[in-house]
Amino acid sequence: MMPLNYAILKYFTKVEEACADDVINALKDTYGNFKALNKKDVITALMTAEANGLIEETRFELDNNNELKVYYHAHEEGAATINKYIKD
């Protein structure tokens, strides 16, 4: 099993876009017992990946609880970098 942060990055190479909730739902079967698989830590990982140029923000919306949901995607160069260093 790869480290959680690697799995988060790799997930973005397989979807068109996703938010933190999408990442958590997609990875909970495998990483559900990891303390870092929570909204705060996943958002931090996504913001770090964005700051490093691996993913970029695509859109944002308010959910039913008026919480901001930010969506990201791995652009072509970011996905290529992720796939170069993190193998399936």
Secondary structure, 3 states (H helix, E strand, C coil): CCCHHHHHHHHCCCCCCECHHHHHHHHHHHHCCCCCCCHHHHHHHHHHHHHCCCCEEEEEEECCCCCEEEEEECCHHHHHHHHHHCCC
